[in-house]
């Protein structure tokens, strides 16, 4: 179980988890030869790195919402896309 010191209750841990978002980080074409170094730099800033799509220059993973801005400091990061779920109608299903 992943929990941080100070987050002792299940509710606190779930709240912590809800602050994470799935992200895709686009790497500039001229920096793709360094994609593994860029991935390491992103991990050092808090990215929980899931996959490297080297052919297209994309890193995927999750990160705390408040820390997303830190990724812009990594040379070679071209764009950051955040997965956004939304609710439609009254079914309560996320699309």
N, C-alpha and C positions, 0 to 999 in steps of 0.2 A: 504494500500500500504506500502510495506517494503522499506524504504530508510533511509540512514544514513545522519546525519548532514553534510553539506558540499557538498552533492550530490544533487544539486538542479534541474538540468535539467533531462529530460527523458533519454537522451543519457548517462549522467553520471551514472544514476541508472542502465541502461541496461548494461553498461560496468562493473559496480560493480557486477551485477548478473552473468555475464559471467565468473567471476573469481572463482565461486563456482563449485565444482565438487561433484557428487554423490559418496559415499564411502560405503564400507562394512568393518567393523572392526571385525576381528576374535579374540575371547577370548580364551586363553589357557584352555585346559580341566581342569586342576587343579584349575582354577580361576572361573569356571562357577557358582559356588555357590555365587560368589560376582558380578555377571554380572550387577545387577542393580546399585551397587556402581561404577563399572567401567563405566557404561553408564553416571552416574552423573559426574564423573571426566572428561569424554570426552566432555560432554556438557559444563562444566566449561572452557574448552579449545577452545570452538567455534563450536563444532559439533551441527548442527541442527538435532537432533535425531528424526527419523521417526518411527523406529520399533526395538523391541528386540526379537530375535529369540532364546530364552533361551535353547531350546532343542538341538540346534546345535552350540550355542555359538557365535552368530553373531549379531552385531548391524548395523543398516543401517541408513543413513542420508546424509547430505551434509555439505561441509565445504569449506572454502577459501583454494585455492591451496597453498598459502604461509604458511598456518597454519598446514598443514597435518603433518609435522615433529613433532609437539608438541604431537601428540597422542602416539608416541613411549615412552614418559615419563611416561605413565600410566602403573603401574604394572598390568600384566595380558593380555596386548595387545600382541597378537601373530603375527598378520599380518594385513595389510591395503591394500585393493584393491580399485582402482580408476576406475570408469566407464569411458571408453574411446570410443567415437564415432569416426568413420572414414568414409571417403568419397571414394566411389568406382565409377570409370568411370566419366562420365560428367553429370549425372542426378542431382547431387547436393544433393541427398538423403543421410541422415545419416543412417548407418546400425549398 
